Amino acid sequence: MINVRSSSLLVKAAFTARTPGTQRLTGGLVTPRRLGVLGVSAVRQFSASVCLLGLLVCTVAQTNARSQKNRRSTSGKTQTVAHVRTGALKVATGHPDSVIFINNVRHGTTNDKGELDLPHVMAGSFPVRVRTVGFADWSGSVVVIAGAGRSLKVTQQQPSDEATTHFQKGEALRDKGKNKDAVDEYRQALALRPFSDARIGLARSLITLQDFQEGEKQIQAAIKAGGATAVEAQTVLANLRRHQGLGDESIVEYRKALRLARGNSFEAHIGLAIALDEQGNVDEAVKEYRIGIIQDMETEPILYYQLAEILEKATRNKEAIEAYRNYLRLDPEGEYASAVESIIERLKEEIPK
């Protein structure tokens, strides 16, 4: 079962604190952790994008071509679920609380033994990034084969400077919702060495704390610096505009981020979806949710729940049922599973015979 990275359904409040290594989703949202663009070379990011787009095409084709898979829910009722090709991956760092990013998507943290078991990772070849407080980030790659399992052992070196350690501590604190403490660490990092990752992390915490003026100052500095963090910085600016209640402006900024990312930024897609939904543009919101969910490698079950709510509100019951079932597929024993099963039964009854 894939763990939900957020403790509530209030995903709309969360798109600021996310942090996958550097690509981090959402901060409160699904707790997202901020998803931005990791320090992976442009070539590797483009290759990962192509791989994931190919996976999306393959998944859609298989879903449409095959009769969907039946499984028993906890209530004993047969459910139809989409077929997604996955494999198992075990990551070992030897350190607790290491954060694992696959294709710039946060997949979880290691346990006290320094291990993370991921039973359902989308099949394909992806870049991997590992962040552990007190160690330099590790970057590599992994090939996940559908229906098979493999292990990845990571060895990290000591960080090269104190600024990096303060930045990592800030990320870890923000990940736990301790934004005031995170702000202190980010500021110490920036005092030692101004760099965009720290500015973006600081901006995310400041937005969560509703210090929009200082948050904008930091994010504009990151945007001006450009480089590998440009997409994430642009996306966080869009988050800020949405949190300021400037829906139309946030949509413009999210679209800028997606142009910079060549369409490959799940945080920007999901943020845009939320903003479009708030503006009453259901069709476009649904489209962006679906793209974002695939690019997020289905690591956030709650996103399917949000999508289902939008579809249900639009009385698109068959599509809503499919989205709710995908939520159950990813988190069958989750806190909301029982309620979702009841919603599905109600929606089925409301469909005209």
N, C-alpha and C positions, 0 to 999 in steps of 0.2 A: 504494500500500500504506500502511495506517495503521501508524504506528510504535507499538510497545509501550512504555509508559512505565516499564517495570520490567525489571530485568535478570535476574529469577528468577521461579520459579513460586511462591515463598513469599508469596503474596498475603495470607495470614492475618496475617503479621507486619507488613504494611504499612499498615494503615488508620490510621496516626497521622501520617505525614509528608506527607500530601497537601496540595496547595495551589493550587487554581485561583484565582488572584487572590484570591479569598477563599473561594470555594467550592472547596475542594480536597479530593481523595480522598485518598487514602491515602498514607501515608508509608511505605513500605517495601513496601507491598503492591504492588502493581503499581506501584510507586513512586508510588504515588500520591502525588500532590501533594495537598495538602489541598483538599477540595472544600467549601466551606461555603457560606454564602449571600453572594453578592456585594453590594456596595453599590448594588444596583439598586432602584428604587422598588418597593413592593409591587404596584402596578398592572402594571408591566412584567413582574414575576416571574409574576404570575397569568396574564397574556396568554401568556407563554412556556410556562407549564404547560399551558394549554388547547391551544396549538399542538402541543406534543409529545404530549399525549394523543391528539389527533386523528391525528397521524402514526402513533402506535402502532396505533390502530384500523385506519387505512388499510393499514398494512404487514401486519398480521395478515390482513386481508381479502384482500389481494392474494396473500399467501403461500398461503392456503387455496384461492383461486379459480383460481390459475394453475398450470399444470404447471410444476414448478420447473426452474430454469435449469441446463443442463449446461455444465460447463467441464472442461478437461483439467488434471489435477494435474501436478506435476513428474514423477510416475512414469508419466504417460501414461494413467492410468485416469480414466474419466469420473466426475465427482462431481456430486451434486445439491446445490444451494445455494439458500437463501432469497433472494427478490427484495426488495431494499431500495432505495428511491428516493433517489439522491444526486446532488449536483452538485459542481463544482470551485470552489475559492475560493483566491485568492492575496492574502495580506495583506502590505502593505509599510509598515514603520515608519521605515526609514532607520537603524535601530539594531540591533545584534546582540543576541541573547538576550532579545528582547522576548517575554513570555509571552502567548499568545493564548487567551482564554476565549470560547467561543460557548455561549450559553444556560447560563452558569455552569459549563461543562465545559471543562477544559483540553484544548486541541487540539495544542499544541506550542509551540516557540520559533523565533524567526527566526534565519536563518543569518548569516554574516559580512557579507552584503550588506544585512541588515535585511529579509529576505523569508522568508515561509513559504508553501510550496505545499501545499495540502490537496486532493488529487484526489477524495476521497470524503467529503463532508460531507452529512449528512442534509438533505433538501430541506425548506424551510420558512422562516418569518420568525423571527429570533432576536436577542436582545440580544447585543452584543459588548463585551468588556472587554479592554484591553491594558495590561499592566504592564511597565514598563521602569525599571530601577534608575536613579535620578537624574532621573526625570520624573514628573509627576503622571499618575495612571491616566487612560486615555482610555475613555470609554463611548459607545457608539452602537448601531447595529443593522444587520442585513444580511438580505437575502432571497436564499436559495439556491434556484435552480430546477433541478429534476431534469433531468439530461442536458445541462446548460449550464454555462458557466464565467463567473466574474466576478472583478473585482479590488476590493480595499478598501485605500485609502491613508489612513494614520493620521498625524496631526500631534499631538505631545504637547508640553505646556508644562513649564517648570521647576516642581519641587515647591514648595509654599508654606512648608514648615518642615523643620527638620533631623530631627525625630522620624520623619516619613514616609520619609526617605532611609534611616535606620537600620532601619526596619521592612522596607523593600524589600530591603535587603542581607541581612537575616535570612531572608527568604523565599527569596532566591536561594541562600544557603548551605545552607539546609535541603533545598532542591530537589536539591542536589548531594550530600546525605548528610553534610554537615559540621555536625552538630547542635550540637557544643560551641561552635563559632564563631558559629553562628546564635543561640544562647542569649545570647551577649555583645551581639550587635546588638539583639536584642529588648529586653534589659534597658536598653540605652542609650536606645532609643526610649521605653520606659515611664518612664524617669527624666525625660525631657523633657516627656512628655505621656501620661498614662495613657489608653489606648484599647483597646477590646475586640479589634480585629484583632491587635494585638501580643500581647495576653494569650493569644489562641487559638494563634497561631503558636508562642509560647514554650511553651505547654502541650504542643503536638504534639512539639516537640523534646525536652522533658523526659520525656514518656512513652516516646519512643524510647530515651532514655538511662536509662530505668527509675527516674527520680526521681518516683515517683508522688505523694508527699506534696506537693511543690512544684507539680507539674503540676495536682493537684486544687485547690490554692489559687488558681492563676491561672484555671482554667476556671470555678470557682465565682464568681469576681469577674466574669468575662465574662457568666455566666448572670444574675447579679444586675443587671448593667447593662442587659440586655434589648436592644431595638432590632433593627437589621437583621441582626446576627450571632447572634441567639438560637438559630436552628436549628443552625447550625454548632457553637456552643458546647455545646448539648445533645448533639449527635452525638459530639463529642470526649469528653464525659464518659462516654458509652456505650463509646467505644473504650477509655478508661482502665479502666473496670470489666472489660471483656473481657480486657485485658492483665494485670489483676490476678488473673485466673482466676475471676472472679465472673460466670459465664455467665448465670445467671438474672437477676441484677441488670442486666447489660448489655442483655438483651432488653427489660426494662422501660424502660430509658433510651432505647433506639433507638425504641421505639414512641412514647415521649413526643416525640422529635424529629420523627417522621413526622406526629404530630398537629399539632404546631406548623407544619410545612411543608405541611400539607394534602396529604400523600402525595407531595410533589415534592422528594425529596432522595435522589439516587442513592447518596451515601455511606452514608446511614442504611439504605437498602434493602439494599445489599451487606453492610454491617456486620451487620445483622440476619440476613441469610442465612447468614453465616459462623457467627454465634452459634447459630442454630437447628440448623445442621448439626452443630456440636460437641455439641449436646444430643440428637442423634439424630432430630430432627424433619425428615426428608427432604422430605416434601411441601411444607411451609411454606418450607423453605430454597430449594427449586427455584422456587417462586412468587416469592419476594423477589429471587432472582438475576435472573429474567427481567424483572421490572419495573426493577430497577436497571440492567441492561445497556441497555435502551432509553432510560432517562433519561440514561444516560452517553453516549448518541448513538453507541454502538459504538466508542468511542475506545480501549477497553482490550480487545484480542483475548483476553488471558489470562483474562478473566472467563468467556468461553465455555469455555475449557479447564477452569476450575474447576467450572463447571456440569456439564460432561461427566463429570468425575471423580465427582461426586456421583451422577449418573444411572447411571454404569457400576457404581458400588459397590452401587447399589440394583437391579442387573440390569435396568434399564430401557434395554436396549441400543439400541432404535430411536431413542429420544430422545437417548441419549448420542451416537450417530452423527451426528444432526442438529447437536448442539452442537459436536462436534469439527469438522464440516464448516464451520460458521460461523466457527470459529477460523481454519481454513485460508482461508476466503474473505477474511478481514480481514488475514491475515498469511501468504500462500501461500509466501513464501520465508523465513519466520522460522526461528529456531534449532530449534524443536520440530516443524516441519512434517513432516519425514520420519518422526519417531516417531509423530506423530498419524496419518499415513496408514497406518502399520502397525497401529496400534490399531484403526482403522476396519475394516480387512480382517479382523482377528481377531474383532471384535464381530459382523461380518456372518456369519461362519462359525458363531458361537455361537447365532444366532437360529434357533429351530426352523423347519424347512421346512414 
